[in-house]
Amino acid sequence: MSRNQQIQNFIDALEAADGVSVDERLGQTGNYGQANVSTSATLLIEGNINRQSTLIQNTGSGPVYVGVDNEVTPSDGIEVAAGGTYADETYGGDVYVVAGSGTKDVRFQEVTQ
């Protein structure tokens, strides 16, 4: 049995013993969701001062652009290519996304303390 499997077995046994997950013990929780993003800036994730990290995935067929306010445009946002991801571990404010054209499927996950 690999070391990783031994660790996972230990975690599973610990959680089964009292019904409390490791994430709950650490005080972490999460949030995730999906948005259909068009050429108008869309609020993807509301600001959260307890945010520890954000992951954004563009599952659309063209790029999307990430910014910190509803003024983000394809010419000034951070590009996330089709099939690409964007990660951040420092910013706790609102996150907006805009598509260069059409409508794109964008997913997100955030971890909070």
N, CA, C and O atoms as a GROMACS GRO file, in nm:
protein
  452
    1MET      N    1   0.085  -0.117   0.000
    1MET     CA    2   0.000   0.000   0.000
    1MET      C    3   0.090   0.124   0.000
    1MET      O    4   0.186   0.132   0.076
    2SER      N    5   0.056   0.219  -0.087
    2SER     CA    6   0.137   0.341  -0.097
    2SER      C    7   0.119   0.429   0.026
    2SER      O    8   0.021   0.415   0.100
    3ARG      N    9   0.214   0.518   0.047
    3ARG     CA   10   0.206   0.612   0.161
    3ARG      C   11   0.082   0.701   0.147
    3ARG      O   12   0.014   0.728   0.246
    4ASN      N   13   0.053   0.746   0.026
    4ASN     CA   14  -0.065   0.829   0.006
    4ASN      C   15  -0.192   0.754   0.044
    4ASN      O   16  -0.283   0.811   0.105
    5GLN      N   17  -0.200   0.626   0.008
    5GLN     CA   18  -0.318   0.547   0.042
    5GLN      C   19  -0.327   0.527   0.193
    5GLN      O   20  -0.437   0.529   0.248
    6GLN      N   21  -0.214   0.507   0.260
    6GLN     CA   22  -0.215   0.494   0.406
    6GLN      C   23  -0.267   0.621   0.472
    6GLN      O   24  -0.345   0.614   0.567
    7ILE      N   25  -0.223   0.736   0.423
    7ILE     CA   26  -0.269   0.864   0.478
    7ILE      C   27  -0.418   0.881   0.454
    7ILE      O   28  -0.491   0.921   0.545
    8GLN      N   29  -0.465   0.849   0.333
    8GLN     CA   30  -0.608   0.861   0.304
    8GLN      C   31  -0.690   0.768   0.392
    8GLN      O   32  -0.796   0.806   0.440
    9ASN      N   33  -0.642   0.645   0.414
    9ASN     CA   34  -0.712   0.551   0.501
    9ASN      C   35  -0.722   0.605   0.643
    9ASN      O   36  -0.825   0.590   0.708
   10PHE      N   37  -0.615   0.668   0.692
   10PHE     CA   38  -0.614   0.728   0.825
   10PHE      C   39  -0.717   0.841   0.834
   10PHE      O   40  -0.795   0.849   0.929
   11ILE      N   41  -0.718   0.927   0.734
   11ILE     CA   42  -0.813   1.039   0.730
   11ILE      C   43  -0.956   0.986   0.728
   11ILE      O   44  -1.041   1.036   0.802
   12ASP      N   45  -0.982   0.886   0.644
   12ASP     CA   46  -1.116   0.828   0.636
   12ASP      C   47  -1.159   0.770   0.771
   12ASP      O   48  -1.273   0.789   0.813
   13ALA      N   49  -1.068   0.700   0.839
   13ALA     CA   50  -1.101   0.641   0.970
   13ALA      C   51  -1.127   0.750   1.073
   13ALA      O   52  -1.219   0.737   1.154
   14LEU      N   53  -1.047   0.856   1.072
   14LEU     CA   54  -1.065   0.968   1.165
   14LEU      C   55  -1.201   1.034   1.143
   14LEU      O   56  -1.272   1.062   1.239
   15GLU      N   57  -1.236   1.060   1.019
   15GLU     CA   58  -1.364   1.124   0.989
   15GLU      C   59  -1.481   1.032   1.025
   15GLU      O   60  -1.584   1.079   1.074
   16ALA      N   61  -1.466   0.901   1.002
   16ALA     CA   62  -1.574   0.807   1.033
   16ALA      C   63  -1.596   0.794   1.184
   16ALA      O   64  -1.708   0.769   1.228
   17ALA      N   65  -1.489   0.811   1.262
   17ALA     CA   66  -1.499   0.793   1.407
   17ALA      C   67  -1.592   0.894   1.473
   17ALA      O   68  -1.666   0.859   1.564
   18ASP      N   69  -1.588   1.019   1.428
   18ASP     CA   70  -1.672   1.120   1.494
   18ASP      C   71  -1.755   1.204   1.397
   18ASP      O   72  -1.823   1.297   1.440
   19GLY      N   73  -1.750   1.172   1.268
   19GLY     CA   74  -1.834   1.240   1.170
   19GLY      C   75  -1.790   1.381   1.137
   19GLY      O   76  -1.867   1.456   1.077
   20VAL      N   77  -1.668   1.420   1.174
   20VAL     CA   78  -1.618   1.554   1.145
   20VAL      C   79  -1.509   1.544   1.040
   20VAL      O   80  -1.413   1.470   1.057
   21SER      N   81  -1.524   1.619   0.930
   21SER     CA   82  -1.426   1.613   0.822
   21SER      C   83  -1.298   1.687   0.859
   21SER      O   84  -1.298   1.774   0.946
   22VAL      N   85  -1.191   1.653   0.792
   22VAL     CA   86  -1.063   1.722   0.812
   22VAL      C   87  -1.078   1.870   0.779
   22VAL      O   88  -1.022   1.955   0.849
   23ASP      N   89  -1.152   1.902   0.673
   23ASP     CA   90  -1.174   2.042   0.637
   23ASP      C   91  -1.243   2.117   0.750
   23ASP      O   92  -1.206   2.230   0.781
   24GLU      N   93  -1.342   2.055   0.813
   24GLU     CA   94  -1.411   2.119   0.925
   24GLU      C   95  -1.316   2.139   1.042
   24GLU      O   96  -1.322   2.242   1.110
   25ARG      N   97  -1.229   2.043   1.066
   25ARG     CA   98  -1.131   2.057   1.175
   25ARG      C   99  -1.038   2.176   1.149
   25ARG      O  100  -0.998   2.245   1.243
   26LEU      N  101  -1.005   2.198   1.022
   26LEU     CA  102  -0.918   2.310   0.986
   26LEU      C  103  -0.994   2.442   0.978
   26LEU      O  104  -0.933   2.548   0.965
   27GLY      N  105  -1.126   2.436   0.987
   27GLY     CA  106  -1.207   2.556   0.978
   27GLY      C  107  -1.225   2.604   0.835
   27GLY      O  108  -1.260   2.720   0.813
   28GLN      N  109  -1.200   2.517   0.738
   28GLN     CA  110  -1.214   2.556   0.598
   28GLN      C  111  -1.349   2.511   0.544
   28GLN      O  112  -1.406   2.411   0.587
   29THR      N  113  -1.396   2.588   0.450
   29THR     CA  114  -1.518   2.554   0.378
   29THR      C  115  -1.499   2.598   0.234
   29THR      O  116  -1.397   2.658   0.200
   30GLY      N  117  -1.593   2.569   0.151
   30GLY     CA  118  -1.578   2.606   0.011
   30GLY      C  119  -1.708   2.648  -0.053
   30GLY      O  120  -1.816   2.634   0.004
   31ASN      N  121  -1.694   2.700  -0.171
   31ASN     CA  122  -1.806   2.745  -0.251
   31ASN      C  123  -1.768   2.722  -0.396
   31ASN      O  124  -1.653   2.743  -0.435
   32TYR      N  125  -1.863   2.680  -0.475
   32TYR     CA  126  -1.834   2.662  -0.617
   32TYR      C  127  -1.959   2.690  -0.698
   32TYR      O  128  -2.070   2.691  -0.646
   33GLY      N  129  -1.940   2.712  -0.826
   33GLY     CA  130  -2.054   2.741  -0.909
   33GLY      C  131  -2.017   2.755  -1.055
   33GLY      O  132  -1.904   2.726  -1.096
   34GLN      N  133  -2.115   2.799  -1.134
   34GLN     CA  134  -2.102   2.810  -1.278
   34GLN      C  135  -2.175   2.934  -1.324
   34GLN      O  136  -2.276   2.972  -1.264
   35ALA      N  137  -2.125   2.997  -1.430
   35ALA     CA  138  -2.194   3.111  -1.491
   35ALA      C  139  -2.177   3.105  -1.642
   35ALA      O  140  -2.073   3.063  -1.692
   36ASN      N  141  -2.279   3.149  -1.712
   36ASN     CA  142  -2.270   3.168  -1.856
   36ASN      C  143  -2.232   3.314  -1.876
   36ASN      O  144  -2.313   3.404  -1.854
   37VAL      N  145  -2.109   3.336  -1.919
   37VAL     CA  146  -2.053   3.470  -1.927
   37VAL      C  147  -2.063   3.522  -2.070
   37VAL      O  148  -2.028   3.452  -2.165
   38SER      N  149  -2.111   3.645  -2.084
   38SER     CA  150  -2.125   3.706  -2.216
   38SER      C  151  -2.029   3.824  -2.229
   38SER      O  152  -1.932   3.836  -2.153
   39THR      N  153  -2.056   3.910  -2.323
   39THR     CA  154  -1.969   4.026  -2.347
   39THR      C  155  -1.995   4.140  -2.250
   39THR      O  156  -1.931   4.245  -2.260
   40SER      N  157  -2.087   4.122  -2.157
   40SER     CA  158  -2.107   4.216  -2.046
   40SER      C  159  -2.043   4.156  -1.922
   40SER      O  160  -2.062   4.037  -1.894
   41ALA      N  161  -1.969   4.236  -1.846
   41ALA     CA  162  -1.903   4.186  -1.725
   41ALA      C  163  -2.004   4.121  -1.632
   41ALA      O  164  -2.110   4.177  -1.604
   42THR      N  165  -1.970   4.002  -1.583
   42THR     CA  166  -2.056   3.923  -1.495
   42THR      C  167  -1.986   3.904  -1.361
   42THR      O  168  -1.870   3.866  -1.357
   43LEU      N  169  -2.058   3.931  -1.251
   43LEU     CA  170  -2.004   3.903  -1.119
   43LEU      C  171  -2.002   3.752  -1.101
   43LEU      O  172  -2.107   3.688  -1.095
   44LEU      N  173  -1.882   3.695  -1.094
   44LEU     CA  174  -1.867   3.550  -1.080
   44LEU      C  175  -1.861   3.509  -0.934
   44LEU      O  176  -1.925   3.412  -0.894
   45ILE      N  177  -1.783   3.584  -0.853
   45ILE     CA  178  -1.766   3.551  -0.712
   45ILE      C  179  -1.773   3.680  -0.631
   45ILE      O  180  -1.700   3.775  -0.658
   46GLU      N  181  -1.862   3.683  -0.532
   46GLU     CA  182  -1.871   3.800  -0.445
   46GLU      C  183  -1.750   3.806  -0.352
   46GLU      O  184  -1.693   3.703  -0.316
   47GLY      N  185  -1.712   3.927  -0.315
   47GLY     CA  186  -1.600   3.946  -0.224
   47GLY      C  187  -1.620   3.873  -0.092
   47GLY      O  188  -1.732   3.861  -0.043
   48ASN      N  189  -1.509   3.825  -0.036
   48ASN     CA  190  -1.513   3.751   0.090
   48ASN      C  191  -1.378   3.769   0.158
   48ASN      O  192  -1.277   3.719   0.109
   49ILE      N  193  -1.376   3.840   0.271
   49ILE     CA  194  -1.248   3.866   0.339
   49ILE      C  195  -1.185   3.740   0.394
   49ILE      O  196  -1.067   3.739   0.428
   50ASN      N  197  -1.262   3.632   0.403
   50ASN     CA  198  -1.210   3.505   0.454
   50ASN      C  199  -1.161   3.413   0.342
   50ASN      O  200  -1.122   3.299   0.368
   51ARG      N  201  -1.162   3.462   0.218
   51ARG     CA  202  -1.120   3.377   0.105
   51ARG      C  203  -0.971   3.347   0.115
   51ARG      O  204  -0.889   3.435   0.139
   52GLN      N  205  -0.938   3.220   0.095
   52GLN     CA  206  -0.798   3.177   0.092
   52GLN      C  207  -0.750   3.152  -0.050
   52GLN      O  208  -0.633   3.173  -0.081
   53SER      N  209  -0.839   3.105  -0.136
   53SER     CA  210  -0.798   3.080  -0.274
   53SER      C  211  -0.918   3.078  -0.366
   53SER      O  212  -1.031   3.054  -0.324
   54THR      N  213  -0.890   3.102  -0.492
   54THR     CA  214  -0.992   3.100  -0.597
   54THR      C  215  -0.936   3.025  -0.717
   54THR      O  216  -0.819   3.041  -0.753
   55LEU      N  217  -1.019   2.942  -0.776
   55LEU     CA  218  -0.985   2.873  -0.900
   55LEU      C  219  -1.098   2.898  -0.999
   55LEU      O  220  -1.214   2.873  -0.968
   56ILE      N  221  -1.063   2.948  -1.117
   56ILE     CA  222  -1.160   2.973  -1.223
   56ILE      C  223  -1.122   2.888  -1.343
   56ILE      O  224  -1.006   2.885  -1.383
   57GLN      N  225  -1.221   2.820  -1.401
   57GLN     CA  226  -1.198   2.736  -1.518
   57GLN      C  227  -1.287   2.783  -1.631
   57GLN      O  228  -1.408   2.799  -1.614
   58ASN      N  229  -1.227   2.804  -1.747
   58ASN     CA  230  -1.302   2.842  -1.866
   58ASN      C  231  -1.325   2.716  -1.949
   58ASN      O  232  -1.232   2.665  -2.012
   59THR      N  233  -1.448   2.666  -1.948
   59THR     CA  234  -1.479   2.547  -2.028
   59THR      C  235  -1.538   2.585  -2.164
   59THR      O  236  -1.577   2.499  -2.241
   60GLY      N  237  -1.544   2.716  -2.191
   60GLY     CA  238  -1.596   2.765  -2.318
   60GLY      C  239  -1.501   2.744  -2.434
   60GLY      O  240  -1.391   2.691  -2.417
   61SER      N  241  -1.544   2.786  -2.552
   61SER     CA  242  -1.467   2.764  -2.675
   61SER      C  243  -1.376   2.881  -2.711
   61SER      O  244  -1.303   2.873  -2.810
   62GLY      N  245  -1.379   2.987  -2.635
   62GLY     CA  246  -1.293   3.103  -2.660
   62GLY      C  247  -1.250   3.163  -2.527
   62GLY      O  248  -1.298   3.120  -2.423
   63PRO      N  249  -1.161   3.260  -2.529
   63PRO     CA  250  -1.109   3.316  -2.404
   63PRO      C  251  -1.213   3.398  -2.326
   63PRO      O  252  -1.308   3.451  -2.384
   64VAL      N  253  -1.192   3.405  -2.195
   64VAL     CA  254  -1.265   3.497  -2.109
   64VAL      C  255  -1.160   3.581  -2.037
   64VAL      O  256  -1.041   3.549  -2.038
   65TYR      N  257  -1.205   3.689  -1.974
   65TYR     CA  258  -1.113   3.783  -1.912
   65TYR      C  259  -1.161   3.813  -1.770
   65TYR      O  260  -1.278   3.843  -1.749
   66VAL      N  261  -1.069   3.805  -1.674
   66VAL     CA  262  -1.100   3.821  -1.532
   66VAL      C  263  -1.057   3.959  -1.487
   66VAL      O  264  -0.952   4.010  -1.527
   67GLY      N  265  -1.140   4.021  -1.401
   67GLY     CA  266  -1.108   4.152  -1.345
   67GLY      C  267  -1.169   4.170  -1.208
   67GLY      O  268  -1.240   4.083  -1.159
   68VAL      N  269  -1.141   4.284  -1.147
   68VAL     CA  270  -1.183   4.311  -1.010
   68VAL      C  271  -1.306   4.401  -1.000
   68VAL      O  272  -1.352   4.430  -0.890
   69ASP      N  273  -1.359   4.445  -1.114
   69ASP     CA  274  -1.481   4.526  -1.111
   69ASP      C  275  -1.560   4.507  -1.239
   69ASP      O  276  -1.515   4.439  -1.332
   70ASN      N  277  -1.678   4.568  -1.243
   70ASN     CA  278  -1.765   4.547  -1.359
   70ASN      C  279  -1.723   4.628  -1.481
   70ASN      O  280  -1.796   4.631  -1.581
   71GLU      N  281  -1.609   4.692  -1.475
   71GLU     CA  282  -1.554   4.765  -1.589
   71GLU      C  283  -1.454   4.680  -1.669
   71GLU      O  284  -1.398   4.728  -1.767
   72VAL      N  285  -1.432   4.555  -1.627
   72VAL     CA  286  -1.334   4.469  -1.695
   72VAL      C  287  -1.375   4.448  -1.841
   72VAL      O  288  -1.493   4.428  -1.871
   73THR      N  289  -1.277   4.453  -1.931
   73THR     CA  290  -1.299   4.431  -2.073
   73THR      C  291  -1.194   4.333  -2.125
   73THR      O  292  -1.096   4.305  -2.056
   74PRO      N  293  -1.213   4.281  -2.246
   74PRO     CA  294  -1.111   4.194  -2.304
   74PRO      C  295  -0.976   4.264  -2.321
   74PRO      O  296  -0.872   4.197  -2.327
   75SER      N  297  -0.975   4.395  -2.329
   75SER     CA  298  -0.847   4.465  -2.348
   75SER      C  299  -0.772   4.492  -2.218
   75SER      O  300  -0.655   4.528  -2.223
   76ASP      N  301  -0.838   4.476  -2.101
   76ASP     CA  302  -0.764   4.502  -1.977
   76ASP      C  303  -0.775   4.392  -1.872
   76ASP      O  304  -0.711   4.400  -1.767
   77GLY      N  305  -0.857   4.288  -1.898
   77GLY     CA  306  -0.869   4.179  -1.803
   77GLY      C  307  -0.759   4.076  -1.820
   77GLY      O  308  -0.685   4.078  -1.918
   78ILE      N  309  -0.749   3.986  -1.724
   78ILE     CA  310  -0.653   3.875  -1.730
   78ILE      C  311  -0.716   3.764  -1.814
   78ILE      O  312  -0.822   3.712  -1.780
   79GLU      N  313  -0.650   3.728  -1.923
   79GLU     CA  314  -0.704   3.628  -2.015
   79GLU      C  315  -0.695   3.487  -1.958
   79GLU      O  316  -0.592   3.445  -1.906
   80VAL      N  317  -0.806   3.415  -1.970
   80VAL     CA  318  -0.810   3.272  -1.939
   80VAL      C  319  -0.852   3.204  -2.069
   80VAL      O  320  -0.967   3.214  -2.112
   81ALA      N  321  -0.759   3.134  -2.130
   81ALA     CA  322  -0.783   3.071  -2.260
   81ALA      C  323  -0.890   2.963  -2.249
   81ALA      O  324  -0.916   2.912  -2.140
   82ALA      N  325  -0.951   2.928  -2.361
   82ALA     CA  326  -1.047   2.818  -2.365
   82ALA      C  327  -0.981   2.692  -2.309
   82ALA      O  328  -0.872   2.654  -2.351
   83GLY      N  329  -1.048   2.630  -2.214
   83GLY     CA  330  -0.993   2.510  -2.149
   83GLY      C  331  -0.891   2.542  -2.042
   83GLY      O  332  -0.838   2.451  -1.979
   84GLY      N  333  -0.864   2.670  -2.019
   84GLY     CA  334  -0.762   2.709  -1.922
   84GLY      C  335  -0.819   2.740  -1.784
   84GLY      O  336  -0.941   2.743  -1.764
   85THR      N  337  -0.728   2.763  -1.690
   85THR     CA  338  -0.766   2.797  -1.554
   85THR      C  339  -0.689   2.919  -1.506
   85THR      O  340  -0.585   2.955  -1.560
   86TYR      N  341  -0.744   2.981  -1.404
   86TYR     CA  342  -0.683   3.096  -1.337
   86TYR      C  343  -0.694   3.070  -1.188
   86TYR      O  344  -0.801   3.036  -1.139
   87ALA      N  345  -0.585   3.086  -1.116
   87ALA     CA  346  -0.586   3.065  -0.971
   87ALA      C  347  -0.529   3.187  -0.901
   87ALA      O  348  -0.440   3.254  -0.952
   88ASP      N  349  -0.583   3.214  -0.781
   88ASP     CA  350  -0.537   3.327  -0.702
   88ASP      C  351  -0.547   3.290  -0.554
   88ASP      O  352  -0.646   3.230  -0.511
   89GLU      N  353  -0.445   3.327  -0.477
   89GLU     CA  354  -0.445   3.299  -0.334
   89GLU      C  355  -0.427   3.426  -0.251
   89GLU      O  356  -0.389   3.419  -0.134
   90THR      N  357  -0.455   3.543  -0.311
   90THR     CA  358  -0.432   3.668  -0.238
   90THR      C  359  -0.551   3.762  -0.237
   90THR      O  360  -0.564   3.840  -0.144
   91TYR      N  361  -0.637   3.757  -0.335
   91TYR     CA  362  -0.742   3.857  -0.353
   91TYR      C  363  -0.874   3.812  -0.290
   91TYR      O  364  -0.918   3.699  -0.314
   92GLY      N  365  -0.936   3.896  -0.211
   92GLY     CA  366  -1.060   3.862  -0.144
   92GLY      C  367  -1.180   3.942  -0.191
   92GLY      O  368  -1.289   3.927  -0.135
   93GLY      N  369  -1.164   4.028  -0.292
   93GLY     CA  370  -1.275   4.111  -0.339
   93GLY      C  371  -1.359   4.043  -0.445
   93GLY      O  372  -1.343   3.925  -0.474
   94ASP      N  373  -1.452   4.123  -0.502
   94ASP     CA  374  -1.538   4.073  -0.610
   94ASP      C  375  -1.453   4.030  -0.730
   94ASP      O  376  -1.349   4.089  -0.758
   95VAL      N  377  -1.499   3.926  -0.798
   95VAL     CA  378  -1.433   3.878  -0.919
   95VAL      C  379  -1.534   3.881  -1.033
   95VAL      O  380  -1.641   3.820  -1.025
   96TYR      N  381  -1.500   3.953  -1.139
   96TYR     CA  382  -1.585   3.966  -1.257
   96TYR      C  383  -1.518   3.896  -1.375
   96TYR      O  384  -1.395   3.886  -1.382
   97VAL      N  385  -1.601   3.849  -1.469
   97VAL     CA  386  -1.551   3.783  -1.589
   97VAL      C  387  -1.632   3.835  -1.708
   97VAL      O  388  -1.752   3.859  -1.697
   98VAL      N  389  -1.563   3.851  -1.821
   98VAL     CA  390  -1.629   3.893  -1.944
   98VAL      C  391  -1.575   3.808  -2.059
   98VAL      O  392  -1.457   3.771  -2.059
   99ALA      N  393  -1.660   3.778  -2.154
   99ALA     CA  394  -1.618   3.702  -2.273
   99ALA      C  395  -1.582   3.800  -2.384
   99ALA      O  396  -1.640   3.909  -2.394
  100GLY      N  397  -1.488   3.760  -2.468
  100GLY     CA  398  -1.453   3.841  -2.583
  100GLY      C  399  -1.563   3.842  -2.688
  100GLY      O  400  -1.582   3.941  -2.759
  101SER      N  401  -1.635   3.730  -2.699
  101SER     CA  402  -1.747   3.718  -2.793
  101SER      C  403  -1.834   3.601  -2.748
  101SER      O  404  -1.788   3.509  -2.681
  102GLY      N  405  -1.959   3.607  -2.786
  102GLY     CA  406  -2.051   3.498  -2.755
  102GLY      C  407  -2.073   3.478  -2.606
  102GLY      O  408  -2.057   3.571  -2.526
  103THR      N  409  -2.110   3.357  -2.572
  103THR     CA  410  -2.133   3.319  -2.432
  103THR      C  411  -2.044   3.202  -2.398
  103THR      O  412  -2.036   3.104  -2.473
  104LYS      N  413  -1.976   3.210  -2.284
  104LYS     CA  414  -1.881   3.106  -2.241
  104LYS      C  415  -1.925   3.048  -2.107
  104LYS      O  416  -1.978   3.118  -2.022
  105ASP      N  417  -1.900   2.918  -2.090
  105ASP     CA  418  -1.927   2.849  -1.965
  105ASP      C  419  -1.804   2.863  -1.875
  105ASP      O  420  -1.695   2.819  -1.911
  106VAL      N  421  -1.823   2.924  -1.759
  106VAL     CA  422  -1.712   2.947  -1.666
  106VAL      C  423  -1.750   2.885  -1.531
  106VAL      O  424  -1.862   2.903  -1.483
  107ARG      N  425  -1.656   2.811  -1.472
  107ARG     CA  426  -1.676   2.747  -1.342
  107ARG      C  427  -1.580   2.811  -1.241
  107ARG      O  428  -1.475   2.864  -1.278
  108PHE      N  429  -1.618   2.804  -1.113
  108PHE     CA  430  -1.527   2.857  -1.011
  108PHE      C  431  -1.537   2.773  -0.884
  108PHE      O  432  -1.634   2.702  -0.860
  109GLN      N  433  -1.432   2.784  -0.806
  109GLN     CA  434  -1.426   2.725  -0.673
  109GLN      C  435  -1.349   2.820  -0.584
  109GLN      O  436  -1.246   2.873  -0.625
  110GLU      N  437  -1.398   2.843  -0.463
  110GLU     CA  438  -1.322   2.922  -0.367
  110GLU      C  439  -1.314   2.846  -0.236
  110GLU      O  440  -1.406   2.774  -0.199
  111VAL      N  441  -1.203   2.864  -0.166
  111VAL     CA  442  -1.184   2.805  -0.034
  111VAL      C  443  -1.176   2.920   0.064
  111VAL      O  444  -1.105   3.018   0.042
  112THR      N  445  -1.251   2.908   0.175
  112THR     CA  446  -1.252   3.012   0.276
  112THR      C  447  -1.216   2.954   0.412
  112THR      O  448  -1.226   2.834   0.436
  113GLN      N  449  -1.175   3.041   0.500
  113GLN     CA  450  -1.139   3.002   0.637
  113GLN      C  451  -1.252   3.037   0.729
  113GLN      O  452  -1.243   3.013   0.849
   0.00000   0.00000   0.00000
